[in-house]
Amino acid sequence: MPDAGTTPPHAILTDIEGTTTPIAFVHDVLFPYARARLPEFLATSGHDPEVASLCEEICRLVPGQPPATTLRDWMDRDEKVTPLKTIQGMIWRQGYEAGQIVGVLYPDVVPALDRFRAEDIRLYVYSSGSVAAQRLLFGHSNSGNVLDRFAGFHDTGTGPKRASDSYATIAARHGIAARHWLFLSDSAAELDAARQAGFATCQMLRAEDETVPAPNHSHCTNFSEIFRLWS
């Protein structure tokens, strides 16, 4: 599918941070929340089999220092490491379920999701945050629980977001040829990778996030503009 044509995609794959959700929510709300509660979480949940397994994996990846130190170092560098993202998601779950966190979606997102569904376009998420964290955000959002708008979720367990193979894997997993997908993201590197895999691409230019336009991709400033790509 060309980036601007007359044929709608069969499926849309969307990023979260800077695309459906302001970057500030992730960096100013979610990240500080997880960092502040990390010591207590490890102290109270460290014997949980899943948490213990994650800590063992962290020690294998970075031997010679406590998992808590490694996790804080990864947080400081915003590393896209699966054990970190999984533990952050566990901490965020506690916050969402306690009503201390409410996921933030741009106001143009949900009306567009409803229109995608009405036009029989399947919608998937691909984010560096864990699938569990993605579901928490969309399940406890400022627009309510909107999980029913999505057909599936993907995280870095599928592969790096800047690797074209990751997008090929997603397309194959859902049985939809790459040319029938549209990928939405604010990241030029991610868009380039999706384009290499054969996806159509559109960069979201959110004024609040001061996204820098990338060449060789379509651009939209909000989700309502996406429909002009095939109309």
Summary of the structure (lengths in Angstrom):
residues: 231
radius of gyration: 18.0
end to end distance: 13.0
largest distance: 57.0
contacts: 741
relative contact order: 0.19
helix: 51%
strand: 13%
